[in-house]
Amino acid sequence: MIASKKYLVSCVASLLFSRIRAATVASVLGSCAALLLSGAQAATAADDKAPNCLQLSQIDHTEVVDDQTILFYMRGKQIWKNTLPYKCPSLGFEKAFSHKTSTNDYCSVDTITVLYNAGGLREGASCGLGKFTAYTPPPKPDPKPRVVPMDGR
């Protein structure tokens, strides 16, 4: 995908700095578009079929990890991690947010709003969600290890 982006920049730069016929411009733009589409398809396949949207009715609960990460726990035990493209001020501290929708989904292009609990709920910063990726929690540590006395009892 990085090579595709470099090629696209090269395509655009060559169009901007050269005086070429309109037919050539159309041909170059067509090639650039095809390259971008193929790169996007490869990236989508690599995302392990990550959804663009999560149905609200399938979400059991959410967990705010920090200012840039929210975990969505689904009813079927699947966990989706959403990494916001930028840090969202106070999200990690407040651990609460709202979401307004008319589609009954959380989508990667949606916006959330931090909720402050200061003698009642107040709205704070609004931030865009990022892409959803599958998440597997780290293994739980073993319970307290049994200490065996030196005399073997």
MIKE-381986 format. One record per residue (C-alpha): residue in one letter; z, y, x; chain. Coordinates in steps of 0.001 Angstrom, whole numbers. Last residue first. Layout:
BEGIN
  code        z        y        x  unit
     a        Z        Y        X     A
...
//
This chain:
BEGIN
  code        z        y        x  unit
     r    53141   -30320     5328     A
     g    51133   -30535     8578     A
     d    53784   -29281    11050     A
     m    51702   -26188    11771     A
     p    51837   -25104     8137     A
     v    48580   -25128     6173     A
     v    47635   -21793     4636     A
     r    45415   -22142     1587     A
     p    42708   -19532     1519     A
     k    42931   -16835    -1164     A
     p    39944   -17321    -3399     A
     d    36528   -17476    -1752     A
     p    34564   -14250    -1831     A
     k    32130   -13751    -4720     A
     p    28484   -14107    -3807     A
     p    26482   -10848    -3807     A
     p    25013    -9885    -7174     A
     t    21345   -10696    -7744     A
     y    19215    -7803    -8914     A
     a    15652    -7762   -10222     A
     t    14030    -4362    -9790     A
     f    13599    -1511   -12261     A
     k    11785     1567   -11039     A
     g    13396     4991   -11110     A
     l    15247     6956   -13772     A
     g    14921    10712   -13900     A
     c    17966    12950   -13752     A
     s    19731    15370   -16064     A
     a    22837    17038   -14653     A
     g    25899    17563   -16828     A
     e    26595    17169   -20533     A
     r    30131    17610   -21779     A
     l    32369    14982   -23350     A
     g    35835    16024   -24407     A
     g    38900    17249   -22547     A
     a    36821    17097   -19381     A
     n    34933    13804   -19536     A
     y    31611    14717   -17970     A
     l    28454    12929   -19128     A
     v    25487    12689   -16775     A
     t    22122    12967   -18541     A
     i    19412    10312   -18300     A
     t    15657    10877   -18138     A
     d    12938     8339   -18859     A
     v     9951     7408   -16665     A
     s    11357     4011   -15661     A
     c    11906     3194   -19326     A
     y    15093     2562   -21286     A
     d    13926     1405   -24692     A
     n    14618     2034   -28386     A
     t    11383     4095   -28655     A
     s    12734     7419   -29939     A
     t    14906     7999   -26936     A
     k    17847    10065   -25737     A
     h    19935     8703   -22883     A
     s    23539     9440   -22084     A
     f    25502     8955   -18890     A
     a    28884     7815   -17627     A
     k    30207     6717   -14220     A
     e    31779    10184   -13735     A
     f    32004     9878    -9949     A
     g    28746     8028    -9311     A
     l    26819    10251   -11735     A
     s    28318    13425   -10235     A
     p    24966    14851    -9058     A
     c    22015    12467    -9550     A
     k    20627    11352    -6207     A
     y    16843    11194    -6143     A
     p    14268     8498    -6976     A
     l    16828     6721    -9169     A
     t    17327     3096    -8226     A
     n    17472      944   -11327     A
     k    18835    -2538   -10821     A
     w    18108    -5167   -13448     A
     i    20551    -8004   -14144     A
     q    19527   -11125   -16082     A
     k    22467   -12812   -17864     A
     g    20472   -13315   -21112     A
     r    22243   -10380   -22797     A
     m    21093    -8003   -20049     A
     y    23265    -6262   -17487     A
     f    21640    -2980   -16406     A
     l    22839    -1846   -12977     A
     i    22601     1869   -12153     A
     t    22012     3304    -8671     A
     q    21481     6845    -7334     A
     d    24777     8708    -7659     A
     d    26724     5455    -7220     A
     v    27218     2016    -8788     A
     v    26968     2970   -12464     A
     e    27379     -230   -14459     A
     t    25538     -895   -17690     A
     h    26260    -3148   -20658     A
     d    24794    -5918   -22829     A
     i    21233    -4595   -22825     A
     q    18860    -6635   -25032     A
     s    18981    -4255   -28033     A
     l    18136    -1314   -25762     A
     q    14873    -2956   -24721     A
     l    14226    -2482   -20997     A
     c    11099     -647   -19836     A
     n     8741     -714   -16845     A
     p     9550    -4368   -16365     A
     a     9779    -6097   -12986     A
     k     7239    -8888   -12693     A
     d     8470    -9838    -9225     A
     d     7736    -6339    -7863     A
     a     5155    -7862    -5517     A
     a     2697    -8356    -8378     A
     t     3059    -4686    -9304     A
     a     2489    -3605    -5698     A
     a     -704    -5667    -5523     A
     q    -1957    -4140    -8785     A
     a    -1155     -625    -7537     A
     g    -3046    -1268    -4295     A
     s    -6094    -2529    -6211     A
     l    -5969      526    -8465     A
     l    -5672     2908    -5520     A
     l    -8643     1351    -3757     A
     a   -10772     1499    -6877     A
     a    -9876     5177    -7349     A
     c   -10759     6009    -3740     A
     s   -14111     4240    -4030     A
     g   -14914     6110    -7244     A
     l   -13902     9405    -5611     A
     v   -16272     8683    -2712     A
     s   -19167     7909    -5077     A
     a   -18519    10972    -7235     A
     v   -18397    13191    -4144     A
     t   -21648    11662    -2898     A
     a   -23343    12437    -6208     A
     a   -21972    16007    -6093     A
     r   -23603    16627    -2696     A
     i   -21487    17171      376     A
     r   -19984    20187     2043     A
     s   -17041    18854     3961     A
     f   -13435    19845     4357     A
     l   -12038    19117      917     A
     l   -13926    15892      342     A
     s   -13002    14532     3772     A
     a    -9378    15417     3178     A
     v    -9362    13666     -203     A
     c   -10770    10462     1231     A
     s    -8457    10541     4276     A
     v    -5452    11079     2047     A
     l    -6632     8131      -54     A
     y    -7045     5979     3061     A
     k    -3516     6787     4183     A
     k    -2208     5920      727     A
     s    -4103     2614      763     A
     a    -2767     1786     4232     A
     i      738     2369     2902     A
     m        0        0        0     A
//
